[in-house]
Amino acid sequence: MKSLSLSRILKNSKSFRNGEPVDYKKEIQELQLKMLRIQQGIWHRKSRAIIVLEGFDASGKGGAIRKLTEVLDPRGIHVYPVGPPSLEEQSRHWLYRFWTKIPERGIIAIFDRSWYGRVLVERVENLTEKQNWKRAYSEINYFEQMLQDDGVELVKVFLAISKDEQLKRFEDRLRDPYKQWKLTKDDLKSRKKWDDYVEAVDQMFNETNTQYSKWHVIPANYKHFARREILRCVTSELKLCQDWIEQQAKRFGKRSLAEAMKSLGEETESL
């Protein structure tokens, strides 16, 4: 697998010279339609998909999730914001709380942060012993391999923002009374350990960027650019589901009411 390095991306100023897309609204609408077709394909095929979004505080995960789900049927998608484990969850294996959120057939699950907290925040903030987070890499790889073997489509995305851009977004949140709730003391404390987090992300990529479960890193200093690229990434990775539903639509085409009712084993008069 191609080597990924967040520290290298952050040092390369060209990584953040993307700017905002010119035809943003049009491109987003086209990609969201693809996302809807993907959801329809997943529902009818009774397959499953998991989308993992990771990134530092204020990297744009929430906005990306809104764009991913904006036109989808809410009955077919579950969004899980991941925080600290509950007391009950702490008494079990650390992956237990994620096993309980694996989607049923026909459903897409989106994780706003995920099991990677074990090797990121828990590592950097010393919330678990070193032997535990070091062992977690192999546990994660085995976990994701089992998901893939069981037919779950897995897409992992990391949103990369610069330290200066994070500071700007923090300041914007502090000024806006409607966004202040997004910022906590822990967020401010984490900034002081920026280099430790970058080092942890680099090792995470090195240990868990595998052939069956690769990472997609998206420069996220420009929000519109990042949201478009996330949609491009997800729709590309799940394209087979879109292709399937479109093939089914072409195969059956538009049918008369009588034909549609017959396919359901009913007569038109029963309407």
N, C-alpha and C positions, 0 to 999 in steps of 0.2 A: 504493500500500500504506500501511496505517496505520503511523505512525511509532512505533518502539520505542525505549525508553531505559532502560537498567539504572540509570543514576544517578538518574533520576526515580523509578523504582520503589523504590530503596533509601532515598530521602529521604522517601517517602510512608509514614508509619507504618501507614496503613490496609492497605497491601499485605500486612502480616504479621499481621493480626488474624483469621486464618482459624480458628485453633484446630484441634483434632483432631476428625475425623468421629465422630458418635455411633454409627452403625451400620457402623463400619469393616469388620469381618470380612465381614458380609453383602454390602456393596457391592463389596469386593475379589473375593469369590467370583463374583459376577455378572459383573463386568468381566473376570475371568480366563476365564470360560466364553466370553465374546465373543472374547477373544484366541485361545482354542483354535479356535473356529469360523473365525476369520480365518486361522489357520495352515492349517487344513484346506482352506479355499478357495484359498489361495495354492498349496498343494501340488497340488491337483487341477486347477487352472487353469494350472499351470506358469508362474505369474507370479513376480515378485520384489519384495522390499521391503527398504528400508534405514531403520533408526531411528538417528538421531544424538543422543547425549546429551552436552551440554556443561554446564559449571558450574565454579565455583571449587572448590578442595580442600575436602573434607568436606561438599559440597553434597548428597550422598545419591545419587550416580549408581549405586553398587554395589547399594544397597538397592532402588532403582527397577528395576534390571535383574533382580534376583531375583524381584520381584513380576511383572514382565512375562513371565518365562520359566518360572515355577514349575510350571505345569500343561502346558507345551508338550512336544511330542515332541522330544527333543534332536537327533534325526537331521535335523530340518528347520530348525534354527536355529544360527547361528554368532555368537559374541560375541567382539569384538576389542578388548582393552584397548590403547590406543595410547600408546606411549612414544616416546623419542627414536629417530630412524632409525638403522639399522645402517650400518656402513661401506659395504656394498654399495649400500644404498638412497641413501646420500649421494652416490654417484657417478652417480646417475640423476636425472631430473626429479623434483622433490619430490612430485608426485602419483603417481608410479609405484607406491609401496607401497600406495596405496589402490585403484588400478586392479586390482591383483592380488587384492583382497579383495571385489570386486563379486560378489554372490551368483549362483550358477547358478539355473536355473529351478526354482521350487518352494521356494525357500529364503528365510528372513528373516535379515538380517545386522544386528547391533546393534553400534554403535561407542561404546565408552566413551572419550570424546574422539575427535577426528577430524582431518580436514584443516584444521579451523579453528585448530589449533595454530600454523599458519603466521602468522596475523594476531593471535594472542594471546600465547602464551608465547615464540615465536620473536621476535616484535616487542618485547615488553616486556623480555625478557632479552638483547636485542641478539645473538641467535643467527644472525641473517641481516641483510643490509644493508637499509636503508630502501627502496631501489628494488625489492627483491625482495618484501617483504611488501605494499607498495603495489600492485604488479602482481598479487599473488595474489588480490585481490578479483575482478577480471575473470576470472582463470583458474578460480576456484571457481565463479563464476556459469555459465561456459561448461561446466565439468565437470558441474554439476548439471543444466543444461539437456540435455546429452547423455544423462544417465541417464534423465531423464524422457522424452525422445524415444524412448529404447530400451525404454520400458515399465516402468521401475523406479519403484515407489512410494517416495517419500522423505518422512520425517517428521523434523523438526529441533526438539529441545527443549532449552531452557536452564533450568537450575535456579538460582534466585536466592536466595542467603542473605545475611543481614546480616553485617557485620564482627564484631559482638558474638557472633552465633550461631556463626560459624566458630571464634572463640576458645574458646567453651564446648566445642565438639566436639573441638578440638585437646586441651584440658585433659582431657576424658574419655578420649581415646585414650592420653594419656600415663599416666593412672592405671591403665588396664586392660592387664595384661600380654598379653592375647590380641589387643589391637588396636594395640599400640605399633608393630607393623611397618608400619601404614598411614601413619605420620607420618615424614617425612624432613626433613633440614636444608633442602632446597630448598623444602618447604612453608612452613617458618618464614620463609625469606628472601622468599618471594613475598608474605607478609603485609605486609612493609615497603613493597611496591610496589602496595598495594591500589588506590589512586587511578589509577595507571597502567593497571592491568588493567581497571578500570571504564571508563576512557576508551577502551581498546582494544575492549571489548565493545560500547560505544555505536557506535563506527565500524563494527564488524562488522555490527551490526544494520542500520545505515544503508546499507551497501553490498551486503548479501546477503539482505535480506528482500524477496524478489521474489514476483511473482504465481504463478510456477510452483514456488517453493520458499520458503515462508514460515517464519518462526520462531515457536515457541510458548514464551512465558516463563511459568514456574510459580514462584510464591513458595514457598520450600522450608524455611522456618524450622521448620515442623511436619512431621515426617517422614511420618506417616500421611496427612496432607492431601496432601502432594506426591506420594506414591505413588499415591493414588487419582486425582489429577488427571492424572498421566502416563498411567495406564491409560485414563482417559476420553479424553484427547487422542489417543492412538494408535488406540484402537478406533474413534473417530469418523473419523479420517483414513483408516483402512483398512476402513471399513464396507462398501464394495462387495464386498469379498472374503467377509465374513460373510454378506451378503445373497445372494450367489451360491450358497454351499454350502447355505444354508437353503432356497433355491428348489429346488435339486436334490433335497434330502431330501423336500420336499413333493411334488415331481414324481413321484418313484419310490415314496415311501412304504415301508412295511415289506413285504418280499417273502417268499414261501415259499423254502425251501431250494432247491427245484427251479428256481424262477425265478432265484434268485441264481446258481446254478451255470450255468444256461443263458446268462446274460449274460456268463459267462466262457468260453463255448464248451465247457463240460464237462457231463457227466451226473452225477447224484447218486451213482451207483454208483462213480464214480471216487474218491470220498472214502475 
